[in-house]
């Protein structure tokens, strides 16, 4: 864990659906239709009310995010952020950064104090973890350094290898 202004930024291995935070971020698809991986785990743990709310919203463009209530999850809300499918272009990085930044702004707008992210885009969307981690952490740290009411930003990684990448990248930030 490192502090940037008054905000703690940390990385850990675990199950994002079990996090004791105000809001968790879902690695959503643009149709907000549920899916596999993190998306499926959040919908299974939170119950059908999350998908019902997503259906009422209707969709979310790549690089953006929307917020719903959290159903049966421990948190208050779920932010559904849409990462790009990785093609190796500059647009990929811009969209990924935007998905994180939009999620952070939404959390703050709703008066939330703690947020947990998965590694957006690094599963089925094939974003290389070595490229995604600096974008993810960079967006969080920039948000914290700009001044925020968020007290804690946590990145919850599924595997030891992903955790190691995030730990190394976080250590490089001052």
C-alpha positions, 0 to 999 in steps of 0.5 A: 500500500502507498499513499498519494495525498490522503488516498491509500492505493493498494493491490491484493490477491482475492475475490472482488465480490467479497471486498468490504468496500463501498463500491466494486468495479465490474469488468463489463461488456458494452451491452451490460449483459453479464458474462464470464470471469469477473462479470459473471462472478459479480452477477452470480454473487449479487443476484438478478437485481444487478442485471435487471438494473443493467438492462434498464440502463441498456448499455455503456460505451467502451471507455466509460462506466455506469453505476448500479446498486449491488444486490446481495453483495457486501458493497453498496454499489457496482460500477460497470466499466467497459475496457477495450478489446486489445488491438495494440493501438493508442486508442486501446490505452486511451479507452482503458485509462478512460474506463478507470477514470470514469469509474473513479469520478462516478464513485466520487460523485456518489459520495463513496469512500472506497473502491475495488477494481479488477484488472480491467480488460486483461481477461477475455479482452486480451489486454496484456497485464504488463501494459494494463497495470501501469495504465490502471495504477496511473489513472488511480494515482493521478485521481488521488494526486488531483485531490479526491474524497476517495480514501482507498483505491484497491486493485484485487487480482485473481492470480499470483502472477497478476498480483506480482505485476501490479505490486512491481508497477505500484512500487515504481510510482512515487 
